[in-house]
């Protein structure tokens, strides 16, 4: 077996003064980009945040206003009146939410079953909001919540303090101006000492009676909207009148039957 001793075993002797060449890699490797795997978008849950405990005064003010407004707009399928519903306004973000004590939205269907409010699906947030002052929320309602409702385009933002402990005036109202900023709404003092402010959104007056209770007044009829308690009384009175009418008809029928029997004996 011969052994090559030439310094150039792989070929002819290179030319003198030839430029050196870079060595080629033994195995050339092709760089490959990893395949992009499509991943489904994360599912964001929008939970109902529940309702905090409230005092009887807070609950009564909230229920009275909500029920009065629902009766007021019962003939409208495009008006939603809500209370303590968890409302989200940024799709994909379930950490930003509000729960207005009472709100009204014109446009969304009132018949749709909702557990939460998703603004991007409803097409709007709300047109009217009422917050009832409480020890735990009244400061935030005056500052942070006030700014949020303004930025969300809530046309009217009202605040009511049924106890008189937390708000200097027990009724406050703000309306968006042409620049999108809130301006305070003046309250009229009536000769009887009560105060009232006009809601252009609802076409109603928000009034405080002498006891500081919030009432809704219809300027078209000159009457107050019935509260939840008053509505129960009206229904009870209606039932009483129906029962009296039924007894009167039964008594009249009994008299007719008795008269027929007497005539039959003659």
C-alpha positions in Angstrom: 0.0 0.0 0.0 1.6 3.2 -1.1 1.5 6.3 1.0 1.2 9.7 -0.6 3.9 12.0 0.6 3.0 14.9 -1.7 1.9 18.1 0.2 -0.9 18.4 -2.4 -2.5 15.0 -2.5 -5.9 16.2 -3.7 -4.8 17.7 -7.0 -2.2 19.6 -8.9 0.2 21.9 -7.3 -1.4 25.3 -6.8 -0.1 28.3 -8.6 2.4 30.5 -7.0 1.1 33.5 -5.1 -2.6 32.3 -5.4 -5.1 34.0 -3.1 -6.2 31.7 -0.2 -9.8 30.5 -0.3 -12.1 30.1 2.7 -12.6 26.4 3.7 -16.0 25.0 2.9 -17.9 23.5 5.8 -18.0 19.7 5.8 -21.8 19.7 6.1 -23.7 22.8 4.8 -26.8 23.5 7.1 -29.9 25.2 5.8 -31.5 27.5 8.4 -35.2 26.8 8.8 -37.7 29.1 10.6 -39.9 27.3 13.0 -43.5 26.9 11.7 -46.0 29.4 13.2 -48.7 27.5 15.1 -52.0 29.3 15.3 -53.2 29.6 18.8 -56.8 30.3 19.7 -57.5 33.6 21.4 -57.8 33.3 25.1 -61.4 33.2 26.3 -62.2 36.1 28.6 -64.9 35.6 31.2 -67.1 38.5 32.2 -68.6 37.5 35.6 -71.4 39.0 37.5 -69.7 40.7 40.4 -72.6 40.3 42.8 -74.3 43.0 45.0 -72.8 44.5 48.2 -74.9 44.7 51.3 -76.8 48.0 51.7 -78.8 49.8 54.3 -82.6 49.9 54.2 -82.5 53.6 53.2 -80.2 52.8 50.3 -82.3 49.8 49.2 -85.6 51.7 49.3 -84.2 54.6 47.2 -82.8 52.2 44.7 -85.9 50.0 44.4 -88.3 53.0 44.3 -86.4 54.7 41.4 -85.9 51.4 39.5 -89.5 50.3 39.7 -90.9 53.7 38.9 -88.7 53.9 35.8 -89.6 50.4 34.6 -93.3 51.3 34.9 -92.7 54.6 33.1 -91.1 52.9 30.1 -93.0 49.6 30.2 -94.5 50.4 26.7 -91.0 50.8 25.2 -89.1 47.8 23.9 -86.0 49.9 23.2 -85.5 51.2 26.8 -83.5 49.2 29.3 -83.8 50.1 33.0 -81.2 48.3 35.2 -80.0 48.2 38.7 -76.8 46.8 40.2 -75.9 45.1 36.9 -72.2 44.5 36.3 -71.2 46.7 33.3 -68.0 46.2 31.3 -66.9 48.7 28.6 -63.6 47.3 27.2 -63.7 44.0 25.3 -61.0 41.7 26.5 -60.6 43.5 29.9 -62.7 42.0 32.7 -60.9 44.1 35.4 -62.7 47.3 34.5 -66.3 47.3 35.5 -69.0 49.4 37.2 -72.3 48.6 38.9 -74.6 51.6 38.8 -77.3 51.6 41.4 -79.8 52.7 38.7 -79.3 53.2 35.0 -81.3 53.7 31.8 -80.1 53.0 28.3 -82.2 54.1 25.2 -81.7 51.8 22.2 -80.9 48.3 23.7 -83.7 45.9 24.0 -85.4 45.6 27.4 -86.4 42.0 26.8 -82.9 40.6 26.3 -81.8 38.4 29.2 -78.6 39.7 30.6 -76.4 38.6 33.5 -73.8 41.3 32.7 -73.7 44.3 30.4 -71.1 44.3 27.6 -70.9 47.7 26.1 -69.4 46.6 22.8 -72.4 44.3 22.2 -75.1 46.7 23.4 -73.7 49.6 21.4 -73.6 52.0 24.3 -73.0 52.2 28.0 -75.9 54.2 29.5 -77.7 57.5 29.0 -78.8 58.1 32.7 -77.2 56.9 35.9 -78.2 57.4 39.5 -75.8 56.5 42.4 -77.2 56.3 45.9 -74.6 57.6 48.4 -73.3 55.2 51.0 -70.5 55.3 53.6 -68.3 53.1 51.4 -68.8 54.7 48.0 -69.8 58.4 48.3 -66.2 59.7 48.0 -65.4 57.6 45.0 -68.7 58.5 43.4 -67.8 62.2 43.6 -64.3 61.7 42.0 -63.3 58.5 40.3 -66.7 57.3 39.3 -67.7 60.8 38.2 -64.7 60.9 35.8 -65.5 57.4 34.5 -69.1 58.2 33.6 -68.0 61.4 31.9 -65.4 59.5 29.8 -68.0 56.8 29.0 -70.4 59.4 27.6 -73.2 59.0 30.2 -75.3 62.0 29.4 -76.7 62.5 32.9 -75.1 61.5 36.2 -77.2 62.0 39.3 -76.3 61.3 43.0 -78.8 61.0 45.9 -78.1 60.8 49.6 -81.2 59.4 51.4 -79.7 59.8 54.8 -78.2 63.3 54.4 -74.9 62.1 56.0 -72.6 62.0 52.9 -73.5 64.7 50.4 -73.8 68.4 51.2 -76.8 68.7 49.0 -78.8 65.5 49.1 -79.4 65.6 45.4 -76.7 66.3 42.7 -77.0 66.3 39.0 -74.5 66.7 36.1 -75.1 66.8 32.4 -72.5 66.5 29.6 -72.0 69.8 27.7 -71.0 70.2 24.0 -67.4 69.5 24.8 -68.1 66.2 26.6 -67.5 67.6 30.1 -69.9 67.4 33.0 -71.6 70.6 34.2 -73.7 70.8 37.3 -77.5 71.1 36.8 -79.3 73.7 38.9 -82.0 72.5 41.4 -85.1 74.6 41.8 -86.4 75.2 45.3 -90.2 75.0 45.3 -92.5 77.2 47.5 -93.2 74.1 49.7 -89.5 73.8 50.4 -88.9 70.8 48.2 -86.1 70.8 45.6 -86.2 69.5 42.1 -84.0 69.2 39.0 -84.9 68.4 35.4 -83.7 65.3 33.6 -83.8 66.0 29.9 -82.9 62.4 29.2 -85.9 61.0 31.0 -88.3 64.0 30.5 -88.9 63.8 34.2 -88.2 65.9 37.3 -86.1 64.4 40.1 -87.5 65.8 43.3 -86.7 65.7 47.0 -89.7 65.8 49.4 -89.6 67.4 52.8 -88.3 64.1 54.3 -85.5 64.0 51.7 -87.0 61.1 49.8 -86.4 61.0 46.1 -89.5 61.1 43.9 -89.9 61.2 40.1 -92.4 63.7 38.8 -94.0 63.8 35.3 -94.4 67.4 34.2 -96.7 66.4 31.4 -99.3 65.0 33.9 -98.4 67.0 37.0 -98.2 63.7 39.0 -95.5 61.8 40.8 -94.7 58.3 39.5 -95.8 55.6 41.9 -93.2 54.1 44.1 -92.9 50.4 44.7 -94.8 50.7 48.0 -97.5 52.9 46.5 -97.9 50.5 43.5 -98.6 47.7 46.0 -101.2 49.8 47.7 -102.8 50.7 44.4 -102.9 47.0 43.4 -104.4 46.2 46.8 -107.0 48.9 46.4 -107.8 47.6 42.9 -108.3 44.1 44.2 -110.6 45.5 47.0 -112.8 47.3 44.4 -113.0 44.2 42.2 -114.0 42.1 45.2 -116.7 44.6 46.2 -118.0 44.7 42.7 -118.2 40.9 42.6 -120.1 40.7 45.9 -122.5 43.4 44.6 -123.2 41.4 41.5 -123.7 38.2 43.5 -126.1 40.0 45.8 -128.0 41.5 42.9 -128.3 38.0 41.3 -129.5 36.5 44.5 -132.2 39.2 44.7 -133.3 38.4 41.1 -133.5 34.7 41.9 -135.6 35.3 45.0 -137.9 37.5 43.1 -138.4 34.8 40.4 -139.3 32.3 43.1 -141.9 34.6 44.6 -143.5 35.2 41.3 -143.6 31.5 40.6 -145.6 30.8 43.7 -148.4 33.3 42.8 
